[in-house]
């Protein structure tokens, strides 16, 4: 994961310097997306250290951007929200995970090993947690997806094809707590709804508002 770590660190420095107060109009600033199990509110986490709450097509519908209070010594690469209790899980470049709230990354649990694969061709792109059973789904840079826990990416199911569209770049995934529909957010400002291996099964691409 060394190559991605370098790119992410550079992007974070640029974003922080150029965008001290982020706009949700820049999809390049999204580092993670999570959907709360309690009410299906969609939370958008940004590289500049902010978070907003909305819907799948309006990032600030419920709450405008506020400070996420990321730990200064860590670089966030993915975020997921558990359907059972709305705990927010953060994955970091150094391979660790923590559990907290949308503005306190370690409120419930301090950093522990995420046991991400060391394969340099399998960088972590996004994480989402199912509302029905809290299974954690991981989307990887080689086009695969796996299912496990917060510290075991393949406990429930090993890598299988996610069937991502070739003309789109995935930036975040959220799973609705109400029905387990999987929402895919792309760098071109679109979103779709489907399953873990069929991104448009329930709804084809529409404007995400990012």
DADA-V109330 format. One record per residue. N is the residue number from 0. PSI is psi as a letter, one per 30 degrees, with the letter a starting at -180 (* if undefined). BURIAL is + if it has 16 or more other C-alpha atoms within 10 Angstrom, else -. Layout:
n	psi	burial
N	PSI	BURIAL
N	PSI	BURIAL
//
This chain:
n	psi	burial
0	g	+
1	e	-
2	e	-
3	e	-
4	e	+
5	e	-
6	e	-
7	e	+
8	e	-
9	e	-
10	e	+
11	e	+
12	e	-
13	e	-
14	e	+
15	e	-
16	e	-
17	f	-
18	i	-
19	e	-
20	j	-
21	l	+
22	k	-
23	f	+
24	f	-
25	j	-
26	f	+
27	f	+
28	f	+
29	k	+
30	f	+
31	l	+
32	k	+
33	k	+
34	k	+
35	k	+
36	f	+
37	e	-
38	g	-
39	g	+
40	k	+
41	k	+
42	k	+
43	k	+
44	k	+
45	l	+
46	f	+
47	f	+
48	g	+
49	l	+
50	k	+
51	l	+
52	k	+
53	b	+
54	a	+
55	f	+
56	g	+
57	j	+
58	f	+
59	g	+
60	e	-
61	e	-
62	k	-
63	l	-
64	k	+
65	l	+
66	k	+
67	f	+
68	h	-
69	k	+
70	k	-
71	f	-
72	g	-
73	l	-
74	j	+
75	k	+
76	f	+
77	l	+
78	k	+
79	k	+
80	k	+
81	k	+
82	f	+
83	e	+
84	g	-
85	g	+
86	k	+
87	k	+
88	k	+
89	k	+
90	k	+
91	l	+
92	e	+
93	g	+
94	g	+
95	l	+
96	l	+
97	l	+
98	k	+
99	b	+
100	a	+
101	f	+
102	g	+
103	j	+
104	f	+
105	g	+
106	e	-
107	e	-
108	k	-
109	l	-
110	k	-
111	l	-
112	k	-
113	f	+
114	h	-
115	l	+
116	k	-
117	f	-
118	k	-
119	f	-
120	g	-
121	i	+
122	k	+
123	k	+
124	e	+
125	l	+
126	k	+
127	k	+
128	k	+
129	k	+
130	f	+
131	e	+
132	g	-
133	g	+
134	k	+
135	k	+
136	k	+
137	k	+
138	k	+
139	l	+
140	f	-
141	g	-
142	g	+
143	l	+
144	l	+
145	l	+
146	k	+
147	b	+
148	a	+
149	f	+
150	g	+
151	j	+
152	f	+
153	g	+
154	e	-
155	e	-
156	k	-
157	l	-
158	k	-
159	l	-
160	k	-
161	f	+
162	h	-
163	k	+
164	k	-
165	f	-
166	g	-
167	l	-
168	j	-
169	k	+
170	f	+
171	l	+
172	k	+
173	k	+
174	k	+
175	k	+
176	f	+
177	e	+
178	g	-
179	g	+
180	k	+
181	k	+
182	k	+
183	k	+
184	k	+
185	l	+
186	f	+
187	g	+
188	g	+
189	l	+
190	l	+
191	l	+
192	k	+
193	b	+
194	a	+
195	f	+
196	g	-
197	j	+
198	f	+
199	g	+
200	e	-
201	e	-
202	k	-
203	a	-
204	k	-
205	l	-
206	k	-
207	f	+
208	g	+
209	*	+
//
